[in-house]
């Protein structure tokens, strides 16, 4: 059985509320729409580009999360 040693960093991460994840959705929508609007003028192309950008950012964040999760599991 794995025993964990309490460290200040680990305690800080546990104190963060999961409701902060609710900021992710409006933030990703805003970033994706602005990024798409700087590339195109047609609304359909803006929305398509925004969806692609949102998927890319979400995928990147998921990969980083998975790497950190595996690293935490290994330590």
DSSP file (Angstrom, degrees, kcal/mol; ACC not computed):
  #  RESIDUE AA STRUCTURE BP1 BP2  ACC     N-H-->O    O-->H-N    N-H-->O    O-->H-N    TCO  KAPPA ALPHA  PHI   PSI    X-CA   Y-CA   Z-CA
    1    1 A X              0   0    0      0, 0.0     2,-0.4     0, 0.0     0, 0.0   0.000 360.0 360.0 360.0 136.1    0.0    0.0    0.0
    2    2 A X        -     0   0    0      1,-0.0     2,-0.5     2,-0.0     0, 0.0  -0.649 360.0-156.5 -86.2 128.2    1.4    3.4   -1.0
    3    3 A X        -     0   0    0     -2,-0.4     2,-0.4     2,-0.0    -1,-0.0  -0.872  10.5-145.0-102.4 136.7    1.8    5.9    1.8
    4    4 A X        -     0   0    0     -2,-0.5     2,-0.6     2,-0.0    -2,-0.0  -0.805   3.8-140.7-103.4 143.0    1.9    9.6    0.8
    5    5 A X        -     0   0    0     -2,-0.4     2,-0.4     0, 0.0     5,-0.1  -0.888  24.8-123.8 -99.8 125.2    4.0   12.2    2.4
    6    6 A X        +     0   0    0     -2,-0.6     2,-0.3     4,-0.1     3,-0.0  -0.535  35.5 178.2 -71.6 124.5    2.2   15.5    2.8
    7    7 A X     >  -     0   0    0     -2,-0.4     4,-2.4     1,-0.1     5,-0.2  -0.879  40.9-113.2-121.7 158.2    4.1   18.3    1.1
    8    8 A X  H  > S+     0   0    0     -2,-0.3     4,-2.1     1,-0.2     5,-0.1   0.880 117.2  50.9 -58.7 -38.0    3.1   22.0    0.9
    9    9 A X  H  > S+     0   0    0      2,-0.2     4,-2.0     1,-0.2    -1,-0.2   0.919 110.6  48.2 -66.5 -42.7    2.7   21.7   -2.9
   10   10 A X  H  > S+     0   0    0      1,-0.2     4,-1.5     2,-0.2    -2,-0.2   0.902 111.6  49.9 -65.6 -40.4    0.4   18.7   -2.7
   11   11 A X  H  X S+     0   0    0     -4,-2.4     4,-1.2     1,-0.2    -1,-0.2   0.884 108.7  53.3 -64.9 -37.9   -1.7   20.3    0.0
   12   12 A X  H  X S+     0   0    0     -4,-2.1     4,-0.5    -5,-0.2     3,-0.4   0.909 106.8  51.7 -63.4 -42.0   -2.1   23.4   -2.2
   13   13 A X  H >< S+     0   0    0     -4,-2.0     3,-0.7     1,-0.2    -1,-0.2   0.844 108.6  51.3 -65.5 -32.8   -3.3   21.4   -5.1
   14   14 A X  H 3< S+     0   0    0     -4,-1.5    -1,-0.2     1,-0.2    -2,-0.2   0.760 102.4  60.7 -74.7 -23.3   -5.9   19.7   -3.0
   15   15 A X  H 3< S+     0   0    0     -4,-1.2     2,-0.4    -3,-0.4    -1,-0.2   0.600  79.9 101.8 -81.6  -9.1   -7.2   23.1   -1.7
   16   16 A X  S << S-     0   0    0     -3,-0.7     2,-0.2    -4,-0.5    -3,-0.0  -0.610  76.5-124.5 -77.6 129.5   -8.1   24.2   -5.2
   17   17 A X    >   -     0   0    0     -2,-0.4     3,-1.7     1,-0.1     4,-0.2  -0.482   6.6-132.0 -75.1 140.8  -11.9   23.9   -5.8
   18   18 A X  G >  S+     0   0    0      1,-0.3     3,-1.8    -2,-0.2     4,-0.2   0.659  99.4  80.2 -65.3 -14.0  -13.1   21.9   -8.8
   19   19 A X  G >  S+     0   0    0      1,-0.3     3,-1.5     2,-0.2     4,-0.3   0.694  74.3  75.7 -67.8 -15.1  -15.4   24.8   -9.6
   20   20 A X  G X  S+     0   0    0     -3,-1.7     3,-1.3     1,-0.3     4,-0.3   0.758  81.8  69.1 -64.3 -22.4  -12.4   26.5  -11.2
   21   21 A X  G X> S+     0   0    0     -3,-1.8     3,-1.2     1,-0.3     4,-0.6   0.733  83.7  71.3 -66.9 -20.3  -12.9   24.1  -14.1
   22   22 A X  H <> S+     0   0    0     -3,-1.5     4,-0.7     1,-0.3     3,-0.3   0.734  88.0  63.2 -67.5 -21.0  -16.0   26.0  -14.9
   23   23 A X  H <> S+     0   0    0     -3,-1.3     4,-1.7    -4,-0.3    -1,-0.3   0.720  88.6  73.3 -71.7 -20.3  -13.8   28.9  -16.1
   24   24 A X  H <> S+     0   0    0     -3,-1.2     4,-2.8    -4,-0.3     5,-0.3   0.912  90.2  54.2 -62.3 -45.4  -12.5   26.6  -18.8
   25   25 A X  H  X S+     0   0    0     -4,-0.6     4,-2.1    -3,-0.3     5,-0.2   0.946 112.6  38.6 -62.5 -54.1  -15.5   26.6  -21.0
   26   26 A X  H  X S+     0   0    0     -4,-0.7     4,-2.4     1,-0.2    -1,-0.2   0.872 117.4  53.0 -65.1 -32.6  -16.0   30.4  -21.5
   27   27 A X  H  X S+     0   0    0     -4,-1.7     4,-2.5     2,-0.2    -2,-0.2   0.926 110.3  45.3 -67.1 -43.9  -12.3   30.9  -21.7
   28   28 A X  H  X S+     0   0    0     -4,-2.8     4,-2.3     2,-0.2     5,-0.2   0.869 113.5  51.1 -68.6 -35.5  -11.8   28.3  -24.4
   29   29 A X  H  X S+     0   0    0     -4,-2.1     4,-2.5    -5,-0.3     5,-0.2   0.937 112.5  45.8 -65.0 -46.1  -14.8   29.6  -26.4
   30   30 A X  H  X S+     0   0    0     -4,-2.4     4,-2.3     2,-0.2     5,-0.2   0.934 114.9  46.4 -63.5 -46.8  -13.5   33.2  -26.2
   31   31 A X  H  X S+     0   0    0     -4,-2.5     4,-2.5     1,-0.2     5,-0.2   0.929 114.6  47.4 -61.8 -45.6   -9.9   32.2  -27.2
   32   32 A X  H  X S+     0   0    0     -4,-2.3     4,-2.5    -5,-0.2    -1,-0.2   0.903 113.0  47.6 -65.8 -42.0  -11.1   30.0  -30.1
   33   33 A X  H  X S+     0   0    0     -4,-2.5     4,-2.5     2,-0.2    -1,-0.2   0.912 113.9  46.6 -67.0 -42.0  -13.5   32.6  -31.5
   34   34 A X  H  X S+     0   0    0     -4,-2.3     4,-1.5    -5,-0.2    -2,-0.2   0.924 113.9  48.3 -65.8 -42.6  -11.0   35.4  -31.3
   35   35 A X  H  < S+     0   0    0     -4,-2.5     4,-0.5    -5,-0.2    -2,-0.2   0.908 114.4  46.1 -64.1 -41.3   -8.3   33.3  -32.9
   36   36 A X  H >X S+     0   0    0     -4,-2.5     4,-1.8     1,-0.2     3,-0.9   0.875 110.1  53.9 -67.9 -36.9  -10.7   32.2  -35.6
   37   37 A X  H 3< S+     0   0    0     -4,-2.5    -1,-0.2     1,-0.2    -2,-0.2   0.768 102.6  57.5 -70.9 -24.8  -12.0   35.7  -36.3
   38   38 A X  T 3< S+     0   0    0     -4,-1.5    -1,-0.2    -5,-0.2    -2,-0.2   0.672 113.0  41.2 -76.8 -14.6   -8.4   37.0  -36.8
   39   39 A X  T <4 S+     0   0    0     -3,-0.9     2,-0.3    -4,-0.5    -2,-0.2   0.762 121.1  25.5 -99.9 -30.7   -8.0   34.4  -39.6
   40   40 A X     <  -     0   0    0     -4,-1.8    -1,-0.1     1,-0.1     3,-0.0  -0.860  46.2-158.5-134.2 162.9  -11.3   34.6  -41.4
   41   41 A X  S    S+     0   0    0     -2,-0.3     2,-0.3    -3,-0.1    -1,-0.1   0.599  71.4  90.8-112.7 -22.4  -14.2   37.0  -42.1
   42   42 A X  S  > S-     0   0    0      1,-0.1     4,-2.3     2,-0.0     5,-0.2  -0.612  73.9-137.8 -78.0 132.5  -16.9   34.4  -43.0
   43   43 A X  H  > S+     0   0    0     -2,-0.3     4,-2.6     1,-0.2     5,-0.2   0.871 101.9  53.1 -60.6 -39.6  -18.9   33.2  -40.0
   44   44 A X  H  > S+     0   0    0      1,-0.2     4,-2.3     2,-0.2    -1,-0.2   0.915 111.4  45.7 -63.1 -42.0  -18.9   29.6  -41.1
   45   45 A X  H  > S+     0   0    0      2,-0.2     4,-2.7     1,-0.2    -1,-0.2   0.873 111.5  53.0 -68.5 -36.0  -15.1   29.6  -41.4
   46   46 A X  H  X S+     0   0    0     -4,-2.3     4,-2.6     2,-0.2    -2,-0.2   0.943 111.9  44.8 -62.5 -46.8  -14.7   31.4  -38.1
   47   47 A X  H  X S+     0   0    0     -4,-2.6     4,-2.3     2,-0.2    -2,-0.2   0.887 114.1  49.1 -66.3 -38.8  -16.9   28.7  -36.3
   48   48 A X  H  X S+     0   0    0     -4,-2.3     4,-2.1    -5,-0.2    -1,-0.2   0.930 114.2  45.3 -65.2 -44.6  -15.1   25.9  -38.1
   49   49 A X  H  X S+     0   0    0     -4,-2.7     4,-2.5     1,-0.2    -2,-0.2   0.881 112.0  52.6 -66.4 -37.9  -11.7   27.3  -37.2
   50   50 A X  H  X S+     0   0    0     -4,-2.6     4,-2.5    -5,-0.2    -2,-0.2   0.897 109.1  49.1 -64.9 -40.6  -12.8   28.0  -33.6
   51   51 A X  H  X S+     0   0    0     -4,-2.3     4,-2.3     2,-0.2    -2,-0.2   0.911 112.1  48.7 -64.6 -41.7  -14.0   24.4  -33.2
   52   52 A X  H  X S+     0   0    0     -4,-2.1     4,-2.2     2,-0.2    -2,-0.2   0.916 112.7  47.7 -63.4 -43.3  -10.7   23.1  -34.5
   53   53 A X  H  X S+     0   0    0     -4,-2.5     4,-2.7     2,-0.2     5,-0.2   0.899 110.6  51.5 -65.4 -41.3   -8.8   25.4  -32.2
   54   54 A X  H  X S+     0   0    0     -4,-2.5     4,-2.5     1,-0.2     5,-0.2   0.910 111.1  47.9 -63.1 -42.0  -10.9   24.3  -29.2
   55   55 A X  H  X S+     0   0    0     -4,-2.3     4,-2.6     2,-0.2    -1,-0.2   0.907 112.3  50.0 -63.8 -40.7  -10.3   20.7  -29.9
   56   56 A X  H  X S+     0   0    0     -4,-2.2     4,-2.4     2,-0.2    -2,-0.2   0.934 113.5  44.0 -64.7 -46.7   -6.6   21.3  -30.3
   57   57 A X  H  X S+     0   0    0     -4,-2.7     4,-2.5     2,-0.2    -2,-0.2   0.912 114.9  49.2 -65.8 -42.7   -6.3   23.2  -27.0
   58   58 A X  H  X S+     0   0    0     -4,-2.5     4,-2.3    -5,-0.2    -2,-0.2   0.912 112.0  48.9 -63.6 -42.4   -8.4   20.6  -25.1
   59   59 A X  H  X S+     0   0    0     -4,-2.6     4,-2.2    -5,-0.2    -2,-0.2   0.911 111.2  49.6 -62.4 -43.3   -6.4   17.8  -26.5
   60   60 A X  H  X S+     0   0    0     -4,-2.4     4,-2.3     1,-0.2    -2,-0.2   0.922 112.2  47.7 -62.1 -44.0   -3.1   19.4  -25.6
   61   61 A X  H  X S+     0   0    0     -4,-2.5     4,-2.4     1,-0.2    -1,-0.2   0.867 110.6  52.4 -66.0 -35.6   -4.4   20.1  -22.0
   62   62 A X  H  X S+     0   0    0     -4,-2.3     4,-2.5     2,-0.2    -1,-0.2   0.891 109.3  49.2 -66.9 -39.1   -5.6   16.5  -21.8
   63   63 A X  H  X S+     0   0    0     -4,-2.2     4,-2.5     2,-0.2    -2,-0.2   0.925 111.7  48.2 -66.0 -44.0   -2.2   15.2  -22.8
   64   64 A X  H  X S+     0   0    0     -4,-2.3     4,-2.5     1,-0.2    -2,-0.2   0.917 112.2  50.1 -61.6 -42.8   -0.4   17.4  -20.3
   65   65 A X  H  X S+     0   0    0     -4,-2.4     4,-2.5     1,-0.2    -2,-0.2   0.919 110.7  49.2 -60.8 -44.0   -2.9   16.2  -17.6
   66   66 A X  H  X S+     0   0    0     -4,-2.5     4,-2.5     2,-0.2    -2,-0.2   0.906 111.0  49.6 -63.9 -41.6   -2.2   12.6  -18.5
   67   67 A X  H  X S+     0   0    0     -4,-2.5     4,-2.6     1,-0.2    -1,-0.2   0.932 113.2  46.3 -62.9 -45.3    1.5   13.0  -18.3
   68   68 A X  H  X S+     0   0    0     -4,-2.5     4,-2.3     1,-0.2    -2,-0.2   0.879 111.7  52.0 -65.1 -36.7    1.3   14.8  -14.9
   69   69 A X  H  X S+     0   0    0     -4,-2.5     4,-2.1     2,-0.2    -2,-0.2   0.912 111.4  46.2 -65.1 -42.3   -1.1   12.1  -13.7
   70   70 A X  H  X S+     0   0    0     -4,-2.5     4,-2.2     2,-0.2    -2,-0.2   0.904 112.1  51.3 -66.5 -41.2    1.3    9.3  -14.8
   71   71 A X  H  X S+     0   0    0     -4,-2.6     4,-1.3     1,-0.2    -2,-0.2   0.896 110.9  48.3 -63.1 -38.8    4.3   11.1  -13.2
   72   72 A X  H  < S+     0   0    0     -4,-2.3    -1,-0.2     1,-0.2    -2,-0.2   0.888 110.9  50.9 -66.8 -38.2    2.4   11.5   -9.9
   73   73 A X  H  < S+     0   0    0     -4,-2.1    -2,-0.2     1,-0.2    -1,-0.2   0.858 109.5  50.9 -67.0 -35.1    1.5    7.8  -10.0
   74   74 A X  H  <        0   0    0     -4,-2.2    -1,-0.2     1,-0.2    -2,-0.2   0.775 360.0 360.0 -74.1 -26.4    5.1    6.8  -10.6
   75   75 A X     <        0   0    0     -4,-1.3    -1,-0.2    -5,-0.2    -2,-0.2   0.466 360.0 360.0 -88.1 360.0    6.4    8.9   -7.7
